[in-house]
Amino acid sequence: MHQSDDDRNHHAALETWRGSWKFLAFGLIVLAYLVAIERPQWFVLRPATGTAIALASAAEAAPAKKSDADSAKP
């Protein structure tokens, strides 16, 4: 069975439309990637709440404690 000219034209137009959208999506993804690699500060994990900020600050400021096993000399 052969397709009519209308079916062929509709199929060709549909394929063109799909290809255009795929190309647009690819271009937008590449653009988003290029913008993102220029801004590494977007990917730094930061505390989200005041409590988390306080805990993070306290952890950074606290000196390292030696355990009893480390301080005992053989």
C-alpha positions as CSV (number, residue, x, y, z in Angstrom):
1,M,0.0,0.0,0.0
2,H,1.2,3.4,-0.9
3,Q,0.8,6.5,1.2
4,S,-1.0,9.5,-0.3
5,D,0.8,12.8,-0.9
6,D,-1.0,14.3,2.1
7,D,0.3,11.6,4.4
8,R,3.8,12.0,3.2
9,N,3.7,15.8,3.5
10,H,2.2,15.6,7.0
11,H,4.8,13.0,8.1
12,A,7.6,15.2,6.6
13,A,6.3,18.3,8.4
14,L,6.0,16.3,11.7
15,E,9.6,15.0,11.4
16,T,10.8,18.6,10.7
17,W,9.0,19.9,13.7
18,R,10.4,17.2,15.9
19,G,13.9,17.8,14.6
20,S,13.6,21.5,15.2
21,W,12.5,21.0,18.8
22,K,15.2,18.5,19.5
23,F,17.8,20.9,18.1
24,L,16.4,23.7,20.2
25,A,16.5,21.6,23.4
26,F,20.1,20.6,22.7
27,G,21.1,24.2,22.2
28,L,19.4,25.3,25.4
29,I,21.1,22.5,27.3
30,V,24.5,23.4,25.9
31,L,23.8,27.1,26.8
32,A,22.9,26.2,30.4
33,Y,26.0,24.1,30.7
34,L,28.3,26.9,29.4
35,V,26.7,29.4,31.8
36,A,26.9,27.0,34.7
37,I,30.6,26.2,34.3
38,E,31.3,29.9,34.5
39,R,29.7,30.2,37.9
40,P,31.1,27.5,40.3
41,Q,29.7,29.4,43.3
42,W,26.3,28.1,42.3
43,F,27.4,24.6,43.3
44,V,28.9,25.4,46.7
45,L,26.9,23.8,49.5
46,R,25.9,26.3,52.1
47,P,24.0,25.9,55.3
48,A,20.3,26.6,54.8
49,T,19.2,27.7,58.2
50,G,20.5,29.9,61.1
51,T,21.0,26.8,63.2
52,A,23.0,25.1,60.5
53,I,25.1,28.2,60.0
54,A,25.9,28.3,63.7
55,L,26.8,24.6,63.9
56,A,29.0,25.0,60.8
57,S,30.8,28.0,62.3
58,A,31.3,26.2,65.6
59,A,32.7,23.2,63.9
60,E,35.2,25.3,61.9
61,A,36.3,27.3,64.9
62,A,36.7,24.4,67.4
63,P,40.2,23.2,67.8
64,A,40.9,19.5,67.3
65,K,40.8,17.6,70.5
66,K,43.2,14.8,71.3
67,S,41.8,11.6,72.7
68,D,43.3,9.9,75.7
69,A,44.7,7.2,73.5
70,D,46.6,9.8,71.4
71,S,48.1,11.6,74.4
72,A,49.3,8.4,76.1
73,K,52.9,7.7,75.3
74,P,54.1,4.1,75.1
